[in-house]
Amino acid sequence: MTPDARHHTAQVNGIRMHYLDAGAGPAVLLLHGYPETHFARRHQWPVLAERYRIIAPDLRGYGATDKPDTGYDKRSMAGDVRALMAHCGIGRAALVGHDRGARVATRFAKDYPEAIDRLVVIDNIPTRVVFQATDARLAKLYWFFYFQQVPHLPEALVAGREEMFLRHFFDSWSYAPGAIGEEAVAEYVRAYSRPGAFRGAFADYRAGPVDLAQDEADADRLIACPTLAIWGADFDLVGRTFDVLAVWQGMAGDVRGVAIPQCGHLPPEERPDRVNAELLAILEPWRG
């Protein structure tokens, strides 16, 4: 029987944050990426909530969470997550972050080591590594990093074309175009058609220079908790360009890596069964 999911809004760290709360037991936080919301974890939380308490928020700027003008550097966004944990009565948790959520989870692991038991990062190359490796080829692949940092213009160009813009990413970032079903696409279009939705998401990218400075300041300090890196083996921007395991061995002291074949940038949605199996394996020792 699938555990019930409860939706709540909490006032934390100066914003109203929407989150899904399901199951009971040791806490596991699921942090979504771009261009998604907590809905992206729809294949994970019902499975994990049979053993764990699952908290899946909409990050600052995304979904039904507030979209303020500031606070999108990853230290502030990790502070949102820490405050949400306190609101939920959680002192220590396992964090699973995909894409932008992995950046938040990585910063959380460095800023709040006492509050994280284990870390999972899904199809993510840390900000510092991306910027340091950027050349002409990488700049073309990561064009959206730079386009979305331009003030105001991206929002104006995307307005009224939300579905076209989103479908570009879902189709080009998946191993098989159409892997993200029509119902899911419709949900994302609804979420990103809300007032200020793309402004909030673009502000996440506009924090890139601040994120880079934060990452460089403690680059020599490795993440201490057990870490699992999962990635799609067939995504040009990650698995086909970087030695992902080596990258994360430079970030954390205890790392295991899993490359999922015939998978692009969205493993939790493209290959949910494989992702769920890997999550259950790393979470199994987590007792709270």
Buried (B, 14 or more C-beta within 10 A) or exposed (E): EEBEBEEBEBEBBBBEBBBBBBBEBBBBBBBBBBBBBBBBBBBBBBBBBBBBBBBBBBBBBBBBBBBBEEBBBBBBBBBBBBBBBBBBEBEBBBBBBBBBBBBBBBBBBBBBEEBBBBBBBBBBBBBBBBBEBBEEEBEEBBEBBEEBBEEEEBBEEBEEEBBEBBBEBBBEBBBEEEBBEEEBBEBBBBBBBBEBBBBBBBBBBBBBEBBBEBBEEEBEEBBBBBBBBBBBBBBBBBBBBBEBBEBBBBBBEBBBBBBBEEBBBBBBBBBBEBBBEBBBEBBEEBEB
